[in-house]
Amino acid sequence: MLFRPTTGAEVDRVAAVTVPEPVGWIGADRYRDEFGKGMYRPEWTWLAEDDDGRLLARAL
């Protein structure tokens, strides 16, 4: 498993992640909006990928 920060080009990939519980949920529209306002930065957003590059999780 690979853990790494995102890049600015991965906004849509990060926004596409969904979770079922309401505590840690941030929807795609909210993420894109707040990313655009500088409230999230690529170096503050981390991804977990398997060996094939499949996205397993995100941490905002």
Backbone bond lengths (Angstrom), bond angles and torsions (degrees), N, CA, C in turn:
res aa  C-N    CA-C-N  psi(-1)  N-CA   C-N-CA  omega(-1)  CA-C   N-CA-C  phi
1 M - - - 1.437 - - 1.522 107.59 -
2 L 1.311 115.60 140.55 1.457 123.04 -179.56 1.522 109.25 -113.49
3 F 1.316 117.28 129.39 1.463 123.01 173.25 1.517 106.97 -111.61
4 R 1.340 116.68 128.97 1.460 119.43 -177.71 1.515 110.59 -155.69
5 P 1.329 116.68 156.22 1.465 119.50 174.42 1.528 109.46 -73.56
6 T 1.299 116.24 156.96 1.456 121.01 178.54 1.527 110.29 -80.92
7 T 1.320 113.84 176.73 1.459 121.32 171.51 1.516 107.39 -117.67
8 G 1.303 117.29 164.17 1.462 120.81 179.22 1.516 112.82 -60.24
9 A 1.318 117.82 -25.55 1.465 122.09 -179.18 1.529 112.74 -77.05
10 E 1.334 118.96 -5.80 1.464 122.08 -175.96 1.528 114.07 -102.51
11 V 1.305 117.82 17.82 1.470 121.18 -178.76 1.523 110.70 -55.37
12 D 1.322 118.24 -47.59 1.462 120.52 -178.36 1.526 111.71 -65.56
13 R 1.307 117.09 -37.37 1.465 120.32 178.70 1.529 110.73 -64.58
14 V 1.316 116.83 -43.96 1.466 120.86 178.58 1.527 110.49 -66.45
15 A 1.316 117.25 -41.96 1.465 121.54 -178.52 1.516 112.00 -65.47
16 A 1.317 118.23 -25.43 1.463 121.83 -177.23 1.524 113.35 -74.99
17 V 1.326 118.53 -13.10 1.466 121.67 -179.17 1.521 108.58 -71.85
18 T 1.321 116.12 130.47 1.462 120.95 177.12 1.522 109.13 -120.73
19 V 1.318 116.10 150.44 1.460 122.15 176.60 1.518 108.41 -132.88
20 P 1.334 118.43 148.24 1.460 120.72 -175.65 1.533 114.87 -80.70
21 E 1.326 118.63 -24.59 1.461 118.51 -175.12 1.533 110.91 -90.00
22 P 1.311 117.69 144.72 1.470 120.60 -175.38 1.527 114.76 -77.06
23 V 1.323 119.42 -15.77 1.459 120.98 -175.21 1.521 111.23 -67.06
24 G 1.326 117.73 -47.40 1.453 121.14 -175.88 1.516 113.65 -101.86
25 W 1.303 117.57 16.83 1.456 121.82 -172.36 1.521 112.31 -84.79
26 I 1.310 116.13 127.68 1.454 122.74 170.27 1.515 105.80 -133.40
27 G 1.305 116.12 116.15 1.459 120.67 -177.38 1.521 112.66 -71.20
28 A 1.328 115.24 163.75 1.460 121.69 -176.80 1.523 112.16 -58.93
29 D 1.329 117.46 -45.40 1.469 120.19 -178.50 1.525 111.34 -62.95
30 R 1.325 116.04 -43.75 1.469 119.78 179.23 1.524 110.61 -63.81
31 Y 1.330 116.75 -43.87 1.466 119.66 179.68 1.521 110.73 -60.80
32 R 1.333 117.83 -47.86 1.466 120.59 -179.63 1.528 111.22 -61.28
33 D 1.331 116.33 -42.55 1.465 120.79 179.91 1.528 110.76 -62.67
34 E 1.320 117.06 -49.98 1.460 120.89 -177.94 1.528 111.50 -70.53
35 F 1.333 118.25 -31.63 1.462 120.96 173.85 1.523 109.67 -62.95
36 G 1.327 115.73 -43.34 1.463 120.67 178.92 1.516 113.55 -63.34
37 K 1.324 116.92 -26.90 1.462 122.02 178.37 1.529 112.35 -89.55
38 G 1.338 116.73 1.52 1.458 120.61 179.44 1.515 114.41 81.91
39 M 1.337 117.37 10.88 1.462 120.34 179.59 1.529 111.77 -77.16
40 Y 1.316 116.67 -21.06 1.464 123.73 171.13 1.516 106.61 -124.37
41 R 1.311 115.91 144.89 1.460 121.67 176.04 1.518 107.91 -128.17
42 P 1.339 116.95 151.94 1.465 118.51 -179.96 1.527 112.77 -54.86
43 E 1.305 117.74 -40.39 1.466 119.61 -178.10 1.524 113.13 -73.02
44 W 1.328 117.76 -9.03 1.462 122.12 176.23 1.529 111.46 -98.45
45 T 1.309 118.09 -6.59 1.456 123.41 -177.91 1.520 108.53 -111.87
46 W 1.324 115.86 125.95 1.456 121.10 -175.33 1.518 110.58 -117.12
47 L 1.334 114.88 146.97 1.458 121.81 178.19 1.517 109.64 -118.67
48 A 1.322 115.70 149.91 1.463 122.82 169.12 1.521 106.29 -115.33
49 E 1.324 116.10 124.47 1.455 122.05 -178.63 1.529 109.54 -124.95
50 D 1.334 115.82 150.81 1.455 118.14 173.28 1.523 108.96 -82.84
51 D 1.311 116.87 -177.53 1.464 121.04 -175.88 1.528 113.19 -64.40
52 D 1.325 117.85 -19.81 1.465 122.24 178.34 1.527 112.71 -92.51
53 G 1.341 117.40 2.71 1.460 121.31 -179.67 1.515 113.73 85.31
54 R 1.344 117.72 7.19 1.460 121.09 178.44 1.520 108.96 -73.69
55 L 1.321 116.21 131.49 1.452 122.36 -177.49 1.520 110.05 -73.41
56 L 1.334 117.32 124.30 1.453 123.13 -179.14 1.521 112.42 -104.33
57 A 1.342 117.19 -34.04 1.460 120.40 -176.30 1.520 109.13 -163.46
58 R 1.331 114.38 163.12 1.467 121.03 173.56 1.513 108.50 -134.21
59 A 1.305 115.72 154.56 1.464 121.64 174.39 1.518 106.20 -131.82
60 L 1.322 115.43 122.83 1.468 120.44 -178.11 1.509 109.73 -103.52
